[in-house]
Amino acid sequence: MEQDLKILQKSFDMLKYGYSALRQFPKSERFTLAADIKQSMYSIIHLIIRANKRFYKKTTFQDIDIELEYLRYLIRLAMELGFLPFKKYEIWSKKINEIGRMLGGWIKSMK
């Protein structure tokens, strides 16, 4: 249960950092790429809460893993298009990777 709360807190921290990073996106991208990134972060938090409450967690873990990978690609695209400075990309990626490692530990603990 304690790990569940840590991964949720890390996801919440990632969401807060993401909001500050997305503020600098150009206006033309705020309602497209930035909106997709926000939606992906919301989905990750939603899925973590759902996994914490479910008895059978395996499929929800897979859904979280897929959503994390999707978020990685969206952020990478934003960096490569020049909407996100490399330093912010690096910090954000570290936060996502940490969540991924915690998710991997969560999956191993369930086996």
C-alpha positions as CSV (number, residue, x, y, z in Angstrom):
1,M,0.0,0.0,0.0
2,E,2.9,2.4,0.8
3,Q,4.4,1.9,-2.7
4,D,1.0,2.7,-4.2
5,L,0.9,6.1,-2.5
6,K,4.5,6.8,-3.5
7,I,3.8,6.2,-7.2
8,L,0.7,8.3,-7.0
9,Q,2.6,11.2,-5.4
10,K,5.4,10.9,-8.1
11,S,2.7,11.0,-10.8
12,F,1.2,14.1,-9.2
13,D,4.6,15.8,-9.0
14,M,5.1,14.9,-12.7
15,L,1.7,16.5,-13.5
16,K,2.6,19.7,-11.6
17,Y,6.0,19.9,-13.4
18,G,4.2,19.2,-16.8
19,Y,1.9,22.1,-16.2
20,S,4.8,24.5,-15.7
21,A,6.6,23.2,-18.8
22,L,3.5,23.3,-21.0
23,R,2.9,27.0,-20.2
24,Q,5.6,28.0,-22.6
25,F,4.2,26.2,-25.6
26,P,3.2,28.4,-28.4
27,K,-0.5,29.3,-28.5
28,S,-1.1,27.3,-31.7
29,E,0.0,24.1,-29.8
30,R,-1.7,24.7,-26.5
31,F,-4.9,23.1,-27.7
32,T,-3.4,20.2,-29.6
33,L,-0.1,18.7,-28.5
34,A,-0.2,20.3,-25.0
35,A,-3.8,19.1,-24.5
36,D,-2.8,15.6,-25.5
37,I,0.1,15.6,-23.0
38,K,-2.2,16.8,-20.2
39,Q,-4.8,14.1,-21.1
40,S,-2.1,11.5,-21.0
41,M,-0.9,12.6,-17.6
42,Y,-4.5,12.6,-16.2
43,S,-4.9,9.1,-17.6
44,I,-1.8,7.9,-15.8
45,I,-3.1,9.2,-12.5
46,H,-6.5,7.8,-13.1
47,L,-5.1,4.3,-14.0
48,I,-2.9,4.3,-10.9
49,I,-5.9,5.1,-8.7
50,R,-7.8,2.4,-10.5
51,A,-5.0,-0.2,-10.1
52,N,-4.8,0.6,-6.4
53,K,-8.5,-0.2,-5.9
54,R,-8.7,-3.3,-8.1
55,F,-8.2,-6.9,-7.0
56,Y,-7.0,-8.0,-10.4
57,K,-4.4,-5.5,-11.4
58,K,-2.4,-7.0,-14.3
59,T,-4.4,-5.4,-17.1
60,T,-4.4,-2.0,-15.4
61,F,-0.6,-2.2,-14.9
62,Q,-0.3,-2.9,-18.7
63,D,-2.5,0.1,-19.4
64,I,-0.4,2.4,-17.2
65,D,2.8,1.1,-19.0
66,I,1.2,1.8,-22.4
67,E,0.1,5.3,-21.3
68,L,3.6,6.1,-19.9
69,E,5.2,5.1,-23.2
70,Y,2.7,7.3,-25.1
71,L,3.5,10.2,-22.8
72,R,7.3,9.7,-23.4
73,Y,6.7,9.9,-27.2
74,L,4.5,13.0,-26.9
75,I,7.1,14.8,-24.8
76,R,9.9,13.7,-27.1
77,L,7.9,15.1,-30.1
78,A,7.4,18.4,-28.3
79,M,11.2,18.6,-27.6
80,E,12.1,17.8,-31.2
81,L,9.6,20.3,-32.6
82,G,11.3,23.0,-30.4
83,F,8.3,23.6,-28.1
84,L,10.2,22.2,-25.0
85,P,13.7,23.1,-24.1
86,F,16.1,20.1,-23.7
87,K,16.7,20.8,-20.0
88,K,12.9,20.6,-19.3
89,Y,12.6,17.5,-21.5
90,E,15.4,15.9,-19.5
91,I,13.9,16.6,-16.1
92,W,10.4,15.5,-17.2
93,S,11.8,12.3,-18.7
94,K,13.5,11.5,-15.4
95,K,10.2,11.9,-13.6
96,I,8.5,9.6,-16.1
97,N,11.3,7.0,-15.9
98,E,11.1,7.0,-12.1
99,I,7.4,6.3,-12.4
100,G,8.1,3.5,-14.8
101,R,10.6,2.0,-12.4
102,M,8.1,2.1,-9.6
103,L,5.5,0.6,-11.8
104,G,8.0,-2.3,-12.6
105,G,8.5,-2.8,-8.9
106,W,4.8,-2.8,-8.3
107,I,4.3,-5.4,-11.1
108,K,7.1,-7.6,-9.6
109,S,5.6,-7.4,-6.1
110,M,2.3,-8.7,-7.5
111,K,3.8,-11.9,-9.0
